């Protein structure tokens, strides 16, 4: 997978010298909106005849923000001062996961819990990491989460699995960090789609 698959969907900068009516200077920042593109062979697997509801991932207050979190060392949390995500990380992940299933072309219906979709299964995530980490002087874009596939009728857990991805990038380079995040997103979303479709199909056969 190429490190950079999508350009910035949105790049907004407040004028550096702009002041509000109260005379307070505003801080410039850039908004990053990562995307997802399915691998070329994504549609090669069997189609399923069921529908999936993707719930908004649960996350700590630290991650439930549009700020781009960075951990310069374990236990220390900072943010990139001049950058934001287009949505809080959990909402962003939900949208990217829905894109992943849609682009696979292998499922009858998929949508968020707010879409009104009547699902056969639900996908619930606990988002543990969506951040940059600096380890041994090297910066990494890191995504980690626990996924649970649930029977939508009774919330019974059909399958559960941990997912993670890690991509290095040059330090102090926000654009490179964004590209690295797209790489990790591409990896975990592709793996999550394949796993969910496989486990859901197996559970449906065993009913």
Secondary structure, 3 states (H helix, E strand, C coil): CCCCCCCCCCCCCCCCCCECCCCCECCCCEEECCCCCCCCCHHHCCCEEEEEEECCCECCCCCCCCEEEEEEECCEEEEEEEEEECCCHHHHHHHHHHHHHHHHCCEEEEEECCCCCCCCEEEEEEEEEEEEEEECCEEEEEEEEEEEEEECCCCCEEEEEEEEEEEEECCCCHHHHHHHHHHHHHHHHHHHHHHHHHHHHHHHHCC
